[in-house]
């Protein structure tokens, strides 16, 4: 799988800078649903790409200064449990309300 590193992401041990990534066959950017090292993000990106037949991964930092590098509505969170993926975007809620999510089917995200 070919990697394109748009913002010089360093895969050093203990580097926990939030990163997002996109595949050549995906419509949205992805991020893990937990704070992880860039090494873990890279490993999970590779697994997700392999599961959906990607040939190329573009990775970059989520933040550039105080601004996000992509609009939040273009970034899908994902988690993996027992080799099954869950894709979603957290929705805004009022204080005290339960969290809400917009879920995505993989056919909505991959070509």
Jmol script that loads the backbone (N, CA, C; Angstrom):
load data "model"
ATOM      1  N   UNK A   1       0.847  -1.170   0.000  1.00  0.00           N
ATOM      2  CA  UNK A   1       0.000   0.000   0.000  1.00  0.00           C
ATOM      3  C   UNK A   1       0.897   1.239   0.000  1.00  0.00           C
ATOM      4  N   UNK A   2       0.560   2.195  -0.855  1.00  0.00           N
ATOM      5  CA  UNK A   2       1.349   3.423  -0.963  1.00  0.00           C
ATOM      6  C   UNK A   2       0.849   4.438   0.074  1.00  0.00           C
ATOM      7  N   UNK A   3       1.791   5.131   0.744  1.00  0.00           N
ATOM      8  CA  UNK A   3       1.467   6.135   1.749  1.00  0.00           C
ATOM      9  C   UNK A   3       1.810   7.522   1.227  1.00  0.00           C
ATOM     10  N   UNK A   4       0.907   8.473   1.421  1.00  0.00           N
ATOM     11  CA  UNK A   4       1.161   9.889   1.127  1.00  0.00           C
ATOM     12  C   UNK A   4       1.033  10.626   2.455  1.00  0.00           C
ATOM     13  N   UNK A   5       2.118  11.233   2.892  1.00  0.00           N
ATOM     14  CA  UNK A   5       2.155  11.916   4.179  1.00  0.00           C
ATOM     15  C   UNK A   5       2.070  13.422   3.918  1.00  0.00           C
ATOM     16  N   UNK A   6       0.864  13.983   3.995  1.00  0.00           N
ATOM     17  CA  UNK A   6       0.639  15.380   3.628  1.00  0.00           C
ATOM     18  C   UNK A   6       1.211  16.399   4.604  1.00  0.00           C
ATOM     19  N   UNK A   7       1.316  16.041   5.873  1.00  0.00           N
ATOM     20  CA  UNK A   7       1.762  17.044   6.847  1.00  0.00           C
ATOM     21  C   UNK A   7       2.916  16.541   7.717  1.00  0.00           C
ATOM     22  N   UNK A   8       3.751  15.708   7.139  1.00  0.00           N
ATOM     23  CA  UNK A   8       4.944  15.223   7.830  1.00  0.00           C
ATOM     24  C   UNK A   8       4.621  14.583   9.186  1.00  0.00           C
ATOM     25  N   UNK A   9       3.647  13.701   9.203  1.00  0.00           N
ATOM     26  CA  UNK A   9       3.303  12.964  10.415  1.00  0.00           C
ATOM     27  C   UNK A   9       4.499  12.081  10.785  1.00  0.00           C
ATOM     28  N   UNK A  10       4.932  12.191  12.029  1.00  0.00           N
ATOM     29  CA  UNK A  10       6.044  11.387  12.531  1.00  0.00           C
ATOM     30  C   UNK A  10       5.476  10.189  13.298  1.00  0.00           C
ATOM     31  N   UNK A  11       5.920   9.001  12.932  1.00  0.00           N
ATOM     32  CA  UNK A  11       5.418   7.781  13.572  1.00  0.00           C
ATOM     33  C   UNK A  11       6.345   7.343  14.702  1.00  0.00           C
ATOM     34  N   UNK A  12       6.727   8.296  15.543  1.00  0.00           N
ATOM     35  CA  UNK A  12       7.603   8.011  16.678  1.00  0.00           C
ATOM     36  C   UNK A  12       6.796   7.403  17.822  1.00  0.00           C
ATOM     37  N   UNK A  13       7.470   6.614  18.599  1.00  0.00           N
ATOM     38  CA  UNK A  13       6.835   6.023  19.763  1.00  0.00           C
ATOM     39  C   UNK A  13       6.394   7.133  20.721  1.00  0.00           C
ATOM     40  N   UNK A  14       5.156   7.067  21.195  1.00  0.00           N
ATOM     41  CA  UNK A  14       4.649   8.042  22.150  1.00  0.00           C
ATOM     42  C   UNK A  14       4.119   9.326  21.534  1.00  0.00           C
ATOM     43  N   UNK A  15       4.177   9.471  20.212  1.00  0.00           N
ATOM     44  CA  UNK A  15       3.653  10.661  19.556  1.00  0.00           C
ATOM     45  C   UNK A  15       2.140  10.504  19.428  1.00  0.00           C
ATOM     46  N   UNK A  16       1.391  11.315  20.152  1.00  0.00           N
ATOM     47  CA  UNK A  16      -0.075  11.171  20.174  1.00  0.00           C
ATOM     48  C   UNK A  16      -0.790  12.326  19.481  1.00  0.00           C
ATOM     49  N   UNK A  17      -0.170  12.918  18.472  1.00  0.00           N
ATOM     50  CA  UNK A  17      -0.837  13.976  17.721  1.00  0.00           C
ATOM     51  C   UNK A  17      -2.003  13.374  16.938  1.00  0.00           C
ATOM     52  N   UNK A  18      -3.199  13.953  17.043  1.00  0.00           N
ATOM     53  CA  UNK A  18      -4.348  13.409  16.309  1.00  0.00           C
ATOM     54  C   UNK A  18      -4.139  13.489  14.796  1.00  0.00           C
ATOM     55  N   UNK A  19      -4.410  12.397  14.118  1.00  0.00           N
ATOM     56  CA  UNK A  19      -4.235  12.314  12.659  1.00  0.00           C
ATOM     57  C   UNK A  19      -5.520  11.828  12.007  1.00  0.00           C
ATOM     58  N   UNK A  20      -5.684  12.208  10.747  1.00  0.00           N
ATOM     59  CA  UNK A  20      -6.783  11.703   9.937  1.00  0.00           C
ATOM     60  C   UNK A  20      -6.193  11.098   8.669  1.00  0.00           C
ATOM     61  N   UNK A  21      -6.933  10.213   8.048  1.00  0.00           N
ATOM     62  CA  UNK A  21      -6.433   9.581   6.831  1.00  0.00           C
ATOM     63  C   UNK A  21      -7.580   9.292   5.882  1.00  0.00           C
ATOM     64  N   UNK A  22      -7.228   9.172   4.623  1.00  0.00           N
ATOM     65  CA  UNK A  22      -8.193   8.922   3.560  1.00  0.00           C
ATOM     66  C   UNK A  22      -7.580   7.906   2.605  1.00  0.00           C
ATOM     67  N   UNK A  23      -8.429   7.130   1.959  1.00  0.00           N
ATOM     68  CA  UNK A  23      -7.973   6.126   1.007  1.00  0.00           C
ATOM     69  C   UNK A  23      -8.317   6.551  -0.410  1.00  0.00           C
ATOM     70  N   UNK A  24      -7.635   5.951  -1.364  1.00  0.00           N
ATOM     71  CA  UNK A  24      -7.914   6.256  -2.773  1.00  0.00           C
ATOM     72  C   UNK A  24      -9.333   5.859  -3.167  1.00  0.00           C
ATOM     73  N   UNK A  25      -9.965   4.971  -2.425  1.00  0.00           N
ATOM     74  CA  UNK A  25     -11.320   4.524  -2.751  1.00  0.00           C
ATOM     75  C   UNK A  25     -12.359   4.950  -1.704  1.00  0.00           C
ATOM     76  N   UNK A  26     -12.026   5.971  -0.890  1.00  0.00           N
ATOM     77  CA  UNK A  26     -12.983   6.433   0.118  1.00  0.00           C
ATOM     78  C   UNK A  26     -13.453   7.851  -0.185  1.00  0.00           C
ATOM     79  N   UNK A  27     -14.643   8.156   0.310  1.00  0.00           N
ATOM     80  CA  UNK A  27     -15.248   9.460   0.070  1.00  0.00           C
ATOM     81  C   UNK A  27     -14.985  10.442   1.212  1.00  0.00           C
ATOM     82  N   UNK A  28     -14.615   9.940   2.378  1.00  0.00           N
ATOM     83  CA  UNK A  28     -14.442  10.766   3.577  1.00  0.00           C
ATOM     84  C   UNK A  28     -13.064  10.513   4.184  1.00  0.00           C
ATOM     85  N   UNK A  29     -12.688  11.369   5.128  1.00  0.00           N
ATOM     86  CA  UNK A  29     -11.498  11.169   5.948  1.00  0.00           C
ATOM     87  C   UNK A  29     -11.902  10.353   7.163  1.00  0.00           C
ATOM     88  N   UNK A  30     -10.965   9.637   7.768  1.00  0.00           N
ATOM     89  CA  UNK A  30     -11.229   8.794   8.926  1.00  0.00           C
ATOM     90  C   UNK A  30     -10.321   9.157  10.081  1.00  0.00           C
ATOM     91  N   UNK A  31     -10.822   8.935  11.296  1.00  0.00           N
ATOM     92  CA  UNK A  31      -9.986   9.045  12.483  1.00  0.00           C
ATOM     93  C   UNK A  31     -10.431   7.991  13.488  1.00  0.00           C
ATOM     94  N   UNK A  32      -9.507   7.559  14.317  1.00  0.00           N
ATOM     95  CA  UNK A  32      -9.843   6.591  15.358  1.00  0.00           C
ATOM     96  C   UNK A  32     -10.703   7.254  16.417  1.00  0.00           C
ATOM     97  N   UNK A  33     -11.515   6.473  17.104  1.00  0.00           N
ATOM     98  CA  UNK A  33     -12.414   7.026  18.116  1.00  0.00           C
ATOM     99  C   UNK A  33     -11.763   7.148  19.489  1.00  0.00           C
ATOM    100  N   UNK A  34     -10.455   7.006  19.564  1.00  0.00           N
ATOM    101  CA  UNK A  34      -9.732   7.133  20.833  1.00  0.00           C
ATOM    102  C   UNK A  34      -8.400   7.818  20.586  1.00  0.00           C
ATOM    103  N   UNK A  35      -7.856   8.433  21.619  1.00  0.00           N
ATOM    104  CA  UNK A  35      -6.541   9.044  21.507  1.00  0.00           C
ATOM    105  C   UNK A  35      -5.507   7.927  21.443  1.00  0.00           C
ATOM    106  N   UNK A  36      -4.759   7.873  20.360  1.00  0.00           N
ATOM    107  CA  UNK A  36      -3.775   6.814  20.136  1.00  0.00           C
ATOM    108  C   UNK A  36      -2.486   7.421  19.622  1.00  0.00           C
ATOM    109  N   UNK A  37      -1.429   6.669  19.700  1.00  0.00           N
ATOM    110  CA  UNK A  37      -0.173   7.120  19.114  1.00  0.00           C
ATOM    111  C   UNK A  37      -0.283   7.094  17.593  1.00  0.00           C
ATOM    112  N   UNK A  38       0.574   7.843  16.940  1.00  0.00           N
ATOM    113  CA  UNK A  38       0.566   7.846  15.476  1.00  0.00           C
ATOM    114  C   UNK A  38       0.927   6.465  14.941  1.00  0.00           C
ATOM    115  N   UNK A  39       1.704   5.698  15.704  1.00  0.00           N
ATOM    116  CA  UNK A  39       2.011   4.325  15.284  1.00  0.00           C
ATOM    117  C   UNK A  39       0.743   3.482  15.235  1.00  0.00           C
ATOM    118  N   UNK A  40      -0.103   3.619  16.242  1.00  0.00           N
ATOM    119  CA  UNK A  40      -1.364   2.873  16.275  1.00  0.00           C
ATOM    120  C   UNK A  40      -2.290   3.341  15.164  1.00  0.00           C
ATOM    121  N   UNK A  41      -2.376   4.650  14.942  1.00  0.00           N
ATOM    122  CA  UNK A  41      -3.210   5.181  13.861  1.00  0.00           C
ATOM    123  C   UNK A  41      -2.747   4.602  12.524  1.00  0.00           C
ATOM    124  N   UNK A  42      -1.437   4.583  12.293  1.00  0.00           N
ATOM    125  CA  UNK A  42      -0.904   4.026  11.048  1.00  0.00           C
ATOM    126  C   UNK A  42      -1.247   2.556  10.880  1.00  0.00           C
ATOM    127  N   UNK A  43      -1.112   1.790  11.957  1.00  0.00           N
ATOM    128  CA  UNK A  43      -1.421   0.349  11.892  1.00  0.00           C
ATOM    129  C   UNK A  43      -2.909   0.124  11.627  1.00  0.00           C
ATOM    130  N   UNK A  44      -3.783   0.884  12.299  1.00  0.00           N
ATOM    131  CA  UNK A  44      -5.218   0.723  12.103  1.00  0.00           C
ATOM    132  C   UNK A  44      -5.645   1.211  10.716  1.00  0.00           C
ATOM    133  N   UNK A  45      -4.997   2.265  10.220  1.00  0.00           N
ATOM    134  CA  UNK A  45      -5.293   2.743   8.864  1.00  0.00           C
ATOM    135  C   UNK A  45      -4.959   1.664   7.844  1.00  0.00           C
ATOM    136  N   UNK A  46      -3.823   1.011   8.030  1.00  0.00           N
ATOM    137  CA  UNK A  46      -3.424  -0.057   7.107  1.00  0.00           C
ATOM    138  C   UNK A  46      -4.435  -1.205   7.136  1.00  0.00           C
ATOM    139  N   UNK A  47      -4.875  -1.603   8.336  1.00  0.00           N
ATOM    140  CA  UNK A  47      -5.853  -2.697   8.458  1.00  0.00           C
ATOM    141  C   UNK A  47      -7.177  -2.334   7.787  1.00  0.00           C
ATOM    142  N   UNK A  48      -7.632  -1.090   8.029  1.00  0.00           N
ATOM    143  CA  UNK A  48      -8.885  -0.657   7.421  1.00  0.00           C
ATOM    144  C   UNK A  48      -8.752  -0.610   5.902  1.00  0.00           C
ATOM    145  N   UNK A  49      -7.658  -0.065   5.416  1.00  0.00           N
ATOM    146  CA  UNK A  49      -7.424  -0.005   3.973  1.00  0.00           C
ATOM    147  C   UNK A  49      -7.383  -1.376   3.332  1.00  0.00           C
ATOM    148  N   UNK A  50      -6.710  -2.312   3.991  1.00  0.00           N
ATOM    149  CA  UNK A  50      -6.651  -3.673   3.460  1.00  0.00           C
ATOM    150  C   UNK A  50      -8.026  -4.326   3.449  1.00  0.00           C
ATOM    151  N   UNK A  51      -8.825  -4.071   4.486  1.00  0.00           N
ATOM    152  CA  UNK A  51     -10.164  -4.661   4.567  1.00  0.00           C
ATOM    153  C   UNK A  51     -11.077  -4.167   3.442  1.00  0.00           C
ATOM    154  N   UNK A  52     -10.828  -2.939   2.954  1.00  0.00           N
ATOM    155  CA  UNK A  52     -11.696  -2.362   1.928  1.00  0.00           C
ATOM    156  C   UNK A  52     -10.996  -2.174   0.585  1.00  0.00           C
ATOM    157  N   UNK A  53      -9.865  -2.828   0.393  1.00  0.00           N
ATOM    158  CA  UNK A  53      -9.217  -2.877  -0.906  1.00  0.00           C
ATOM    159  C   UNK A  53      -8.531  -1.595  -1.363  1.00  0.00           C
ATOM    160  N   UNK A  54      -8.088  -0.763  -0.434  1.00  0.00           N
ATOM    161  CA  UNK A  54      -7.405   0.479  -0.810  1.00  0.00           C
ATOM    162  C   UNK A  54      -5.990   0.179  -1.302  1.00  0.00           C
ATOM    163  N   UNK A  55      -5.518   1.016  -2.199  1.00  0.00           N
ATOM    164  CA  UNK A  55      -4.158   0.892  -2.712  1.00  0.00           C
ATOM    165  C   UNK A  55      -3.276   2.046  -2.240  1.00  0.00           C
ATOM    166  N   UNK A  56      -3.925   3.116  -1.718  1.00  0.00           N
ATOM    167  CA  UNK A  56      -3.185   4.309  -1.331  1.00  0.00           C
ATOM    168  C   UNK A  56      -3.829   4.928  -0.091  1.00  0.00           C
ATOM    169  N   UNK A  57      -2.991   5.369   0.858  1.00  0.00           N
ATOM    170  CA  UNK A  57      -3.451   6.037   2.073  1.00  0.00           C
ATOM    171  C   UNK A  57      -2.819   7.419   2.121  1.00  0.00           C
ATOM    172  N   UNK A  58      -3.637   8.442   2.332  1.00  0.00           N
ATOM    173  CA  UNK A  58      -3.144   9.794   2.572  1.00  0.00           C
ATOM    174  C   UNK A  58      -3.384  10.098   4.043  1.00  0.00           C
ATOM    175  N   UNK A  59      -2.341  10.513   4.751  1.00  0.00           N
ATOM    176  CA  UNK A  59      -2.451  10.807   6.181  1.00  0.00           C
ATOM    177  C   UNK A  59      -1.978  12.230   6.433  1.00  0.00           C
ATOM    178  N   UNK A  60      -2.612  12.876   7.426  1.00  0.00           N
ATOM    179  CA  UNK A  60      -2.191  14.215   7.820  1.00  0.00           C
ATOM    180  C   UNK A  60      -2.667  14.486   9.241  1.00  0.00           C
ATOM    181  N   UNK A  61      -2.128  15.550   9.833  1.00  0.00           N
ATOM    182  CA  UNK A  61      -2.554  15.939  11.171  1.00  0.00           C
ATOM    183  C   UNK A  61      -3.990  16.471  11.124  1.00  0.00           C
ATOM    184  N   UNK A  62      -4.737  16.232  12.188  1.00  0.00           N
ATOM    185  CA  UNK A  62      -6.095  16.753  12.294  1.00  0.00           C
ATOM    186  C   UNK A  62      -6.076  18.262  12.500  1.00  0.00           C
ATOM    187  N   UNK A  63      -5.103  18.740  13.259  1.00  0.00           N
ATOM    188  CA  UNK A  63      -5.023  20.163  13.592  1.00  0.00           C
ATOM    189  C   UNK A  63      -3.827  20.818  12.926  1.00  0.00           C
ATOM    190  N   UNK A  64      -4.039  22.036  12.468  1.00  0.00           N
ATOM    191  CA  UNK A  64      -2.954  22.887  11.978  1.00  0.00           C
ATOM    192  C   UNK A  64      -3.104  24.189  12.754  1.00  0.00           C
ATOM    193  N   UNK A  65      -2.291  24.352  13.791  1.00  0.00           N
ATOM    194  CA  UNK A  65      -2.491  25.475  14.702  1.00  0.00           C
ATOM    195  C   UNK A  65      -3.783  25.259  15.468  1.00  0.00           C
ATOM    196  N   UNK A  66      -4.694  26.224  15.383  1.00  0.00           N
ATOM    197  CA  UNK A  66      -5.977  26.122  16.087  1.00  0.00           C
ATOM    198  C   UNK A  66      -7.132  25.764  15.159  1.00  0.00           C
ATOM    199  N   UNK A  67      -6.828  25.391  13.934  1.00  0.00           N
ATOM    200  CA  UNK A  67      -7.867  25.033  12.966  1.00  0.00           C
ATOM    201  C   UNK A  67      -7.716  23.573  12.571  1.00  0.00           C
ATOM    202  N   UNK A  68      -8.864  22.943  12.283  1.00  0.00           N
ATOM    203  CA  UNK A  68      -8.804  21.574  11.778  1.00  0.00           C
ATOM    204  C   UNK A  68      -8.440  21.613  10.296  1.00  0.00           C
ATOM    205  N   UNK A  69      -7.751  20.576   9.849  1.00  0.00           N
ATOM    206  CA  UNK A  69      -7.325  20.523   8.449  1.00  0.00           C
ATOM    207  C   UNK A  69      -8.449  20.111   7.511  1.00  0.00           C
ATOM    208  N   UNK A  70      -9.516  19.562   8.051  1.00  0.00           N
ATOM    209  CA  UNK A  70     -10.706  19.197   7.283  1.00  0.00           C
ATOM    210  C   UNK A  70     -11.940  19.587   8.091  1.00  0.00           C
ATOM    211  N   UNK A  71     -13.017  19.997   7.428  1.00  0.00           N
ATOM    212  CA  UNK A  71     -14.254  20.275   8.170  1.00  0.00           C
ATOM    213  C   UNK A  71     -14.709  19.019   8.919  1.00  0.00           C
ATOM    214  N   UNK A  72     -15.240  19.194  10.122  1.00  0.00           N
ATOM    215  CA  UNK A  72     -15.622  18.046  10.968  1.00  0.00           C
ATOM    216  C   UNK A  72     -16.607  17.127  10.258  1.00  0.00           C
ATOM    217  N   UNK A  73     -17.489  17.689   9.422  1.00  0.00           N
ATOM    218  CA  UNK A  73     -18.478  16.840   8.736  1.00  0.00           C
ATOM    219  C   UNK A  73     -17.837  15.953   7.671  1.00  0.00           C
ATOM    220  N   UNK A  74     -16.569  16.158   7.351  1.00  0.00           N
ATOM    221  CA  UNK A  74     -15.853  15.329   6.378  1.00  0.00           C
ATOM    222  C   UNK A  74     -15.001  14.249   7.030  1.00  0.00           C
ATOM    223  N   UNK A  75     -15.043  14.178   8.372  1.00  0.00           N
ATOM    224  CA  UNK A  75     -14.198  13.226   9.104  1.00  0.00           C
ATOM    225  C   UNK A  75     -15.088  12.252   9.866  1.00  0.00           C
ATOM    226  N   UNK A  76     -14.964  10.974   9.537  1.00  0.00           N
ATOM    227  CA  UNK A  76     -15.761   9.912  10.151  1.00  0.00           C
ATOM    228  C   UNK A  76     -14.912   9.190  11.194  1.00  0.00           C
ATOM    229  N   UNK A  77     -15.466   9.043  12.382  1.00  0.00           N
ATOM    230  CA  UNK A  77     -14.794   8.231  13.399  1.00  0.00           C
ATOM    231  C   UNK A  77     -15.046   6.767  13.077  1.00  0.00           C
ATOM    232  N   UNK A  78     -14.109   5.931  13.489  1.00  0.00           N
ATOM    233  CA  UNK A  78     -14.364   4.502  13.340  1.00  0.00           C
ATOM    234  C   UNK A  78     -13.766   3.743  14.502  1.00  0.00           C
ATOM    235  N   UNK A  79     -14.350   2.611  14.774  1.00  0.00           N
ATOM    236  CA  UNK A  79     -13.825   1.689  15.771  1.00  0.00           C
ATOM    237  C   UNK A  79     -13.944   0.285  15.196  1.00  0.00           C
ATOM    238  N   UNK A  80     -13.158  -0.603  15.749  1.00  0.00           N
ATOM    239  CA  UNK A  80     -13.148  -1.983  15.262  1.00  0.00           C
ATOM    240  C   UNK A  80     -13.277  -2.915  16.458  1.00  0.00           C
ATOM    241  N   UNK A  81     -14.283  -3.766  16.403  1.00  0.00           N
ATOM    242  CA  UNK A  81     -14.490  -4.775  17.435  1.00  0.00           C
ATOM    243  C   UNK A  81     -14.656  -6.111  16.751  1.00  0.00           C
ATOM    244  N   UNK A  82     -13.803  -7.041  17.078  1.00  0.00           N
ATOM    245  CA  UNK A  82     -13.867  -8.405  16.532  1.00  0.00           C
ATOM    246  C   UNK A  82     -13.930  -8.374  15.003  1.00  0.00           C
ATOM    247  N   UNK A  83     -13.068  -7.570  14.390  1.00  0.00           N
ATOM    248  CA  UNK A  83     -12.934  -7.456  12.930  1.00  0.00           C
ATOM    249  C   UNK A  83     -14.163  -6.860  12.248  1.00  0.00           C
ATOM    250  N   UNK A  84     -15.084  -6.273  13.014  1.00  0.00           N
ATOM    251  CA  UNK A  84     -16.223  -5.553  12.437  1.00  0.00           C
ATOM    252  C   UNK A  84     -16.018  -4.063  12.709  1.00  0.00           C
ATOM    253  N   UNK A  85     -16.232  -3.257  11.669  1.00  0.00           N
ATOM    254  CA  UNK A  85     -16.022  -1.817  11.782  1.00  0.00           C
ATOM    255  C   UNK A  85     -17.331  -1.080  12.014  1.00  0.00           C
ATOM    256  N   UNK A  86     -17.252  -0.028  12.830  1.00  0.00           N
ATOM    257  CA  UNK A  86     -18.377   0.864  13.091  1.00  0.00           C
ATOM    258  C   UNK A  86     -17.929   2.264  12.683  1.00  0.00           C
ATOM    259  N   UNK A  87     -18.691   2.916  11.782  1.00  0.00           N
ATOM    260  CA  UNK A  87     -18.369   4.234  11.272  1.00  0.00           C
ATOM    261  C   UNK A  87     -19.440   5.222  11.728  1.00  0.00           C
ATOM    262  N   UNK A  88     -19.034   6.386  12.245  1.00  0.00           N
ATOM    263  CA  UNK A  88     -20.002   7.351  12.752  1.00  0.00           C
ATOM    264  C   UNK A  88     -19.392   8.744  12.890  1.00  0.00           C
ATOM    265  N   UNK A  89     -20.272   9.736  12.990  1.00  0.00           N
ATOM    266  CA  UNK A  89     -19.890  11.105  13.322  1.00  0.00           C
ATOM    267  C   UNK A  89     -20.683  11.482  14.566  1.00  0.00           C
ATOM    268  N   UNK A  90     -20.010  11.971  15.632  1.00  0.00           N
ATOM    269  CA  UNK A  90     -20.757  12.430  16.807  1.00  0.00           C
ATOM    270  C   UNK A  90     -21.534  13.706  16.472  1.00  0.00           C
ATOM    271  N   UNK A  91     -22.763  13.784  16.931  1.00  0.00           N
ATOM    272  CA  UNK A  91     -23.606  14.955  16.688  1.00  0.00           C
ATOM    273  C   UNK A  91     -23.604  15.863  17.925  1.00  0.00           C
ATOM    274  N   UNK A  92     -23.772  17.156  17.722  1.00  0.00           N
ATOM    275  CA  UNK A  92     -23.824  18.062  18.880  1.00  0.00           C
ATOM    276  C   UNK A  92     -25.084  17.812  19.705  1.00  0.00           C
ATOM    277  N   UNK A  93     -24.941  17.895  21.017  1.00  0.00           N
ATOM    278  CA  UNK A  93     -26.070  17.751  21.942  1.00  0.00           C
ATOM    279  C   UNK A  93     -25.954  18.824  23.018  1.00  0.00           C
ATOM    280  N   UNK A  94     -27.070  19.098  23.680  1.00  0.00           N
ATOM    281  CA  UNK A  94     -27.087  20.045  24.792  1.00  0.00           C
ATOM    282  C   UNK A  94     -26.460  19.392  26.025  1.00  0.00           C
ATOM    283  N   UNK A  95     -25.951  20.210  26.931  1.00  0.00           N
ATOM    284  CA  UNK A  95     -25.401  19.692  28.184  1.00  0.00           C
ATOM    285  C   UNK A  95     -26.430  18.814  28.881  1.00  0.00           C
ATOM    286  N   UNK A  96     -25.990  17.673  29.352  1.00  0.00           N
ATOM    287  CA  UNK A  96     -26.860  16.753  30.069  1.00  0.00           C
ATOM    288  C   UNK A  96     -27.589  15.755  29.187  1.00  0.00           C
ATOM    289  N   UNK A  97     -27.584  15.958  27.875  1.00  0.00           N
ATOM    290  CA  UNK A  97     -28.246  15.011  26.969  1.00  0.00           C
ATOM    291  C   UNK A  97     -27.324  13.843  26.661  1.00  0.00           C
ATOM    292  N   UNK A  98     -27.920  12.728  26.304  1.00  0.00           N
ATOM    293  CA  UNK A  98     -27.141  11.568  25.862  1.00  0.00           C
ATOM    294  C   UNK A  98     -26.454  11.889  24.552  1.00  0.00           C
ATOM    295  N   UNK A  99     -25.313  11.300  24.336  1.00  0.00           N
ATOM    296  CA  UNK A  99     -24.601  11.494  23.074  1.00  0.00           C
ATOM    297  C   UNK A  99     -25.422  10.904  21.920  1.00  0.00           C
ATOM    298  N   UNK A 100     -25.307  11.561  20.747  1.00  0.00           N
ATOM    299  CA  UNK A 100     -26.000  11.087  19.546  1.00  0.00           C
ATOM    300  C   UNK A 100     -24.984  10.967  18.423  1.00  0.00           C
ATOM    301  N   UNK A 101     -25.272  10.050  17.518  1.00  0.00           N
ATOM    302  CA  UNK A 101     -24.340   9.786  16.433  1.00  0.00           C
ATOM    303  C   UNK A 101     -25.079   9.626  15.114  1.00  0.00           C
ATOM    304  N   UNK A 102     -24.394   9.984  14.044  1.00  0.00           N
ATOM    305  CA  UNK A 102     -24.867   9.646  12.704  1.00  0.00           C
ATOM    306  C   UNK A 102     -24.022   8.462  12.260  1.00  0.00           C
ATOM    307  N   UNK A 103     -24.641   7.318  12.086  1.00  0.00           N
ATOM    308  CA  UNK A 103     -23.929   6.111  11.676  1.00  0.00           C
ATOM    309  C   UNK A 103     -23.866   6.022  10.156  1.00  0.00           C
ATOM    310  N   UNK A 104     -22.819   5.374   9.669  1.00  0.00           N
ATOM    311  CA  UNK A 104     -22.632   5.175   8.241  1.00  0.00           C
ATOM    312  C   UNK A 104     -22.456   3.698   7.945  1.00  0.00           C
ATOM    313  N   UNK A 105     -23.024   3.279   6.845  1.00  0.00           N
ATOM    314  CA  UNK A 105     -22.772   1.941   6.310  1.00  0.00           C
ATOM    315  C   UNK A 105     -21.503   2.032   5.472  1.00  0.00           C
ATOM    316  N   UNK A 106     -20.715   0.985   5.414  1.00  0.00           N
ATOM    317  CA  UNK A 106     -19.471   1.047   4.639  1.00  0.00           C
ATOM    318  C   UNK A 106     -19.702   1.357   3.163  1.00  0.00           C
ATOM    319  N   UNK A 107     -20.882   1.004   2.637  1.00  0.00           N
ATOM    320  CA  UNK A 107     -21.166   1.304   1.217  1.00  0.00           C
ATOM    321  C   UNK A 107     -21.315   2.814   0.979  1.00  0.00           C
ATOM    322  N   UNK A 108     -21.587   3.581   2.036  1.00  0.00           N
ATOM    323  CA  UNK A 108     -21.676   5.035   1.919  1.00  0.00           C
ATOM    324  C   UNK A 108     -20.299   5.696   1.894  1.00  0.00           C
ATOM    325  N   UNK A 109     -19.278   4.972   2.324  1.00  0.00           N
ATOM    326  CA  UNK A 109     -17.950   5.569   2.503  1.00  0.00           C
ATOM    327  C   UNK A 109     -16.916   5.106   1.493  1.00  0.00           C
ATOM    328  N   UNK A 110     -17.115   3.918   0.927  1.00  0.00           N
ATOM    329  CA  UNK A 110     -16.131   3.347   0.014  1.00  0.00           C
ATOM    330  C   UNK A 110     -16.723   3.116  -1.354  1.00  0.00           C
ATOM    331  N   UNK A 111     -15.920   3.377  -2.370  1.00  0.00           N
ATOM    332  CA  UNK A 111     -16.363   3.173  -3.766  1.00  0.00           C
ATOM    333  C   UNK A 111     -16.250   1.717  -4.155  1.00  0.00           C
TER     334      UNK A 111
END
end "model"
wireframe off; spacefill off
backbone 0.3
color backbone group
